[in-house]
């Protein structure tokens, strides 16, 4: 695990990675902005600094927001939408063959001709990232819009080291070179950069200057939106100007449960919050157990299996498929799901349901809080590294690949459909306890669902701080074993799990860095941290 960092402030604080993005968020707070301003500014800086993970053309921005003045909690769903011309047989699906396996083979157990749903113009839907940042600011922020954009413009004007982006370019060099605008933007010298090379994203600088002046909606309804759609259409994609102009994020009530003495809020479907809330609901059917015991980790493993089976059986975009949300989040349903565990506490479920697949990492998370009681938890993503690898010429905009988050196989709950929003794993959460309001979240593909539920459980059951919850041991399992656990789980627990009959794999890390920001109500101060960077206002 990465070394933890925590800050305390009497004004506000932000937890995010990369570190400069956290500083950008903190500066927004110092200028008089609130937590939502800070989260929007930090998210935009992430788009500049780590475009393999997110970008202004990224496919999803998912948030849970607590308004300090009213106590109301909201879900912001800026998930991508499939173009109107999309249909469930638009990709040529073939059996898995020999050779290297990519996203389709690992997640959908098939091949897609030319990987067209992963890279290239057909993989692009109407991207949600810019609308998510814009709505976060427009609905709840108080700074002027140019103040949200200005720190990112300064980053671009000064230039910055490629850092981890260099390695991501190297890993995908063969794909990137297939798309000349992408190669020109990511490798302006014509070769793979080194981490210490300074990058000047001149095209992106011009784009951001227009967005600062014209407003974020220009990305959809104005010149930028037209350029995106025209480029996709001219290169074989189906995204249109109408798809861009009609895109609208959703602001609704979140999903909500009670866990012990806390209220826990998650983002609506087709984001991942429901599954994390289900995990907590099932854990709430048992008395808390110390997390240094075999019993604790055995119980968590069995609950994760049940939640993942429900997720892969029932969930999709509820505008297109019937999802029994109320039942899945009910206490009665949770009690029924864990009844076998209550009757036979040492039972190890070794059923072998259909393969669950796996997902890629291309995500970041930002949490922000201020002393006025505002809290924002925001998860942002390209999908896989650099998303579609399509760059709109002379704009620097790298477009996410939302279409590969929909199942290319027809006849399934998450299959492709016109206007459909893909099932994804983003799971920002807000926890309301008597003495603390906490925003928590993380990147990590499917591991987000499992780990973020445990982070929330640590905060509620053990009073863990941001750093403590981020640094604790982790476990992930989907529908069936093996269990994956981090080395920090300890040898005694590891041997005990294996002795019970569990198949266990030990790894160095599971998922990405956790970022938390919280309001400490009685102390009238804010704390932020995790196992990467946090910044506060003195």
N, C-alpha and C positions, 0 to 999 in steps of 0.2 A: 504494500500500500504506500501511496505517496505521503510524505510528511504533512501533517495538518497545519493549518494556519487559521487563526481566529482574531477578530478585532471587536472592540466594544466602542460604542459611540453614543453621544447624547443628542445626535442629530439624525443620522441614518448610516446604513452600511449595505454593501453589495458583495455577494460571493459569486465568482464566475471564473472561468478559464477561457482564453489566455489572460495573464495577469493584467495586461494593459487595459483589457475590457473592463475589469473590475474597477480600475482607477478612473476610467471614463465615467462609469456609473456613479462613483463617489463624487466626481467633480460636478455632475448634474445636481446632486444633492446639495453641494456647497453653493451652487448658484441659485438656490431657492426652489429647486425641483423636489418632487415627492418620489416615493418608491417606484411608481409607475414610469415617471420620466427617466429615472435612473435605469430601470430594467430595459426600457426602449433604447436608450442611448448605448448601454452596454451590449445589448443584442446586436445593434448595428455595427458596433466596433468589432464584435466577433465575426460578422460577415466580411469585414475587411481583412482581418488578421488571420483567420483560419478558414478559408473558403472551401477546403475539402470537407469541412464539417457542416457549414451553413453559409448562406449567402442571401443577398436581397432577392434573388430568384429561387431560393430554397423552397422545398415543397410544403413545409409545415412550421407554424408557430403556434404552440399550444400553451395556454396559461390558465392559472387559477389566481384570482385577485381578491383581496380583502380590502374593503373600504373602511378606513379607520373611523371616519365621521359617522357612518351609518351602521357599521357592523355587518353590512351585506357582503356576501361572497358570490363571485361570478366565475363562470367558465368562459374563456375566450377560445374558440375553435377556428383557427385559420389554417385548416387542412386543405390541401390541394383538391381540386375537382377535375374529374376526367372531362375531356372535351365533349361537346354535344354529339360529335360524330363517332365517339368511341362505341364499341360493341364487344360482346364477350368472346367473339371468335376472330378478333382483329390480329391476333398473334398466332403464328404457325407453331403449334406445340408438338414436340417430338419426344420419344423415349430417351431416358438418360443413357448415354453411351460411355465408352472408355475415355480416358483422358482427364485433364483438369476439370474440376467442378467449380462452378460459379454460383451466383445468387439463385438462379432458377433451379439448378440441381440441388442445392442445399436447402432451399426453402420450400419449393413446390414439387420437387422430385420429378422434374422434367427438363427438357431443353426447349429453348425458344429460338427459332431461326434468326441468325445474326444477332442474338441477344437484343432484339429490337425493343423490348420493353425495359431494358436496363440502360443502354447507351444509344444516343442518337435521337432524332426529332420525334419519333413515335413514342418515346418514353416520357415526353413532357406533357403535363397537364397544366391547368391554370395554377400558378404557384401562390402559396399562401403567405410566405414569410413577410413580404413588405406590408401586406394588409394587416398582418398580426401586429407588427411593430407600430404601424400607423394608428390602428384602433386602440392599442394599449395607451398611446399618447393622447389620441383625440378624445377618448371617452373619460380617461382618468387623470391625465397629466395636466400640468399648469405652466410649464415653460412654453416658449414659442417653438414651433416646429423647426425653424433653422437652428435653434440651440440644441436640438436632439441630433441633428445631422453634423453640426460643426466639428465636434471632436473627431469624427471619422474622416472628415475632409482634411483635418490637420494631420492625421495619421498618413493619409495618402500623399499629402504634399511633402511631408518629411521623408517618406519612405521608411521601410522597416525590414528586418531580416526575414527571409522565407521561413526560418525555423522548421517546424514539423511539416509544413506544406511541401518542402523540398523532397522529403521522403515519400510523401503521398504522390507527388508527381512522378518520381522514379518508379514507384510500384505500378502506376497506370500509364507509363510513357507510351506503350504500344497503342492503347486506346486513344489517348489524347492526340497523338499525331495523325489519327484518322480524321480529325476535325480541325481544319486549318485555323479558324479563329481561336479555338481553345489553345492550340499549340503556340500561337502568336502571343496570346495573353499570359499564359502560364510560363512559357519559356521564351521571353523576348529576345534572348541572345541565341536562340536556336538550339540550346542544349539544356539538359537537366541542371537546375541551379543547385548550389550548395546551401546548407542551412544558414551560413553567415552572409551570403550574398544579399545585398539590399534590393528590395523590390519596390518599384514605382508603378503603381497601377493607374497609368495616365487615363485610360479609357474609363475606368471606374470613377476617377476623379471628376471627369466631365459629366458622367451620369448623375453622381451625387449632387453636383452643383445644380443641375436641373431639378432634381427632386427637392432640394432645399428651397428653391425658388417657386416651383410650380405646385409643390405638395405631393404627398405620397400617392394620391389617387391617379396622378399622371402615369404611374407605373401600370395602371390598368385601363384607364379611360382616355389617356392622352397620347402624346408622341411616343413615349417609351413603350407603352402597351402595344401600340400599332407596330413598332419596330420588332418587338418580340414575336408577335403573331405572324408578321410578314416573313420574318426569317424562318420560322418553323414551317410555315406553309410552303416556302420556296425550296426547302430541303427535304420534303417528303413527309412532314408531320401533318397532324389534323387539327392542331390548336388554331383558333381563329380570333380575329379582332372581337367578335361577339362574345366568345368564351372569356376573353380577358375583361372586357367592359362589364360583363354581368357578374363577375366574381364578387362574392360578399362573404366576409367572415361572420360567424355566429357568436353572439353574446347572450348567454342563457344562464339560468340557475345551474350550478354544478350538481354532480352526484354527491350525496351526503350520507354518512353513517355515523353512529356513535360507537366509539371504541374505548372501553373503560370509562374514564372521566373526561374524554376528549371528543370533540366534533371533528371529523375528518372529511375533507372535501377533495374531490377529484374531477378532472375534466371529463366532459361528455364523450360518448362514442361519436366517431369511430376511433378516438384516442384510447390510451391504455389504462386510464384511471380506474375503470370499473373492476378490472381484474385485481389491482392492488387493494382496492376496498374489499373485495371478496376475501382475499387472504386475511385481512385484518378481522373481518366478521367471523371467519372460522376460528382464528386464534382466540377471539373473545369468548368462545364457548368453553375455554379452559382457564383455570387459574394460571397466572404468570409463573413461569419456571425460570430459574437462573440460566443464563445463556452460556454457562461454562459446563453444562451437563449434557450427557448423551440424550436424555429424554427431551430436552428442548429442541435439539437439532433433528432428532427423529420426527418429532411432531411437525416441525416446520417443513421437512421434506414431504411428508404425507399431505399436508395442506397445499403445498405448491402443486403437487400432481393434480389434485382435485380442481384447483383454480385454472390450471392450464387446460385441462380436459374441457371444462366449461367454455373457456375462451375460444378454443379452436372448434368447438361444436356449435356454439350459439351466436357468436358475435360477428358483426359486419356493420355497414352503414344503415342505421335504423330507418332512413328514408327509403330504403330499397328492400330490406328484409325485416321480418318481424323478430325483434329481440325482446325477450321477457325481462326487461331491465328491473322492474319493481320486484319481481320474484327473485332474480339473481342477487339483489342487494338486501333481501329480507333476512331478518334474524332467524326466522323459522327455516328458511331454506338452508342457511349456514349450519344450523343445528342438525338438520337431516343429513347433510353431506358428511359431517364428522361423527355421526352416530357409531359407525363401525370402529373408529378410532377410540371413542369413549368406552365401548364395550371390550375392545381388544387392543389396549394401548401399545403393545409390543408388536402388533401386526405390521409387516412390511408388504406394501402393495407392489407385487411384481407382475401385474397385468401388463400386457403388451398391446396397447391401442395403436391405431395407425400412426406412422411416423409424424413427429411434430415439426421437423425442420429446424432451421436456425435463421438468424438475420444478421445483417452487416451493421457496422458502426459508422455513422457519419453525422454525429449529433453533439450539441453542447447544451448547457443549462445555465441559467442566470436566476439567482434569488436576490431580492432586495426588500428592505424594510426601512421605515422611518419612524421617528419618535411620535408622530401624529397617529400611529397605529396602522398605517397602510402597509400591506404586505403583498408582494408579487412573486409568483413562482412561474418561470417561463422556460419551456423546452423548445429548442429550435433545431432544424435538421435539413440537410440536403438529401438524406437517405443514405446511400453509400458514398464513398469518397468522390467529390466533385459531381455528384448526382448523375445527370445525363451525359456529362462531358461536352455539352453543347454550350458554346459561348456566342451570344448575340454580337455580331461584328461591331467594333468601335464603341462598345458600351461597357465591356468588362463584366457583363451579367452572365453568371454561370447558372444554368437552369437545373433545378432538381428533377429527379426522375420518379415522379409520383406514380406513373403507370406500373412500375415494377412492384409497388406496394399493394397493387391489386393482383389477385390470382389470375395468371394467364389461362388457366384451365377453365372452360365454361361450366356452368351449372352448379357453382359453389357460392356460398354466402358472400365471399369477398371477391367474386369474379368481376371482370371489367363491365362497366355500364356507363351510359351517358350521364354526366354530371355526378357520378358516384365519387364519394370520398373514401380513400383507402383506410382499412384497418391498420393502425400503427401502434407503436409501443411507447410513445411519449406519455409520461405519467406525472406531471407536476402536481404537487399536493400542498394543501394548507391545513395545518392542525391548529385547532383552538382549544387550549387548556386553560384552567383557571388563572394561571400565572404567566402564561406564554402564548403568543401566536407565532407559529413557525411556518415558513415556506421551505419546502424541500424538493429536490429533484436531482436528476443525473442523466448523463448519456449512457449508452451501452446496449442498444438493440433490445432484444427480448429480455435481457438480464435486468433492464430497468424495472420491469414488473415485479420481479422477485425481490431484488435488493432494496428498492425504494419502500416496499411494504415493511421489510425488516428494519430499515432506518426509522420509519415512523413508529414501529413497535418499540424500538429502543428508546426513543424520545419520550413516549408515553409511559411505558412500564418501568423504565429505569432512570428517568429524568436525565438522559444523556444530553450532553451539549452537542453543538454542531460537529465539532472535531471528533468527539467520542463516537457519535453515531456513524460518521464517515469512516473512521479508522477501524471499526469492529470487524470481526470475521464475517465472511459472506458465503452464501450458498445459492446455487441455482439448479433447478431441475424442471423439466417441462412435463410431458405426459407420462414418461416412464424413465427408469434409471438408465445410465448411472447418475448419481449425484455429483455435482461439481462443487468443491469447497476450496476456500483459500487456506494456505499453509497455517495462518494464524488461528485456525480452529483448535489446534492443539492435538498432540499425539493421543492423549487419553480419549478424547471425544472421537477421534478418527478410528481408533481401534474398537471403541464401543459400537460405533455405527456398523463397522464391518462385521463385528461379532453378532449383531442383530440380523445380519443377512443383507445389508445394503451393499450395493456396488458403488464405490466411491473413487473419484478422480481428484487429485490434489493439484491445484494450480497456483500461480503467484498472485493473480488478481482476477476479479470477476466484475465486469462492467467498468464504467469510467468513474471519474471523480464526483463525489457528492458535494452539492453546494446548498447550504442552508442560510437563511436570514430570519431573524426573529425579533419580536418586540417583547421585552421583559417588562411586564405591565407595572408591577409594584415598584420597580427601580427606575421607571421612566427612562429607559435607555434601550439601545438596539445592539444586537450581537449578530455577527455573520462569520461564517467559516465553512470549513470542509477540508478535504484533503488535496486542495490546490490553493488558489489565490482568493483573498478577501481584502476589501478596502473599505475604510470608513471615513467619516467626516469628523475632524476634531472639534 
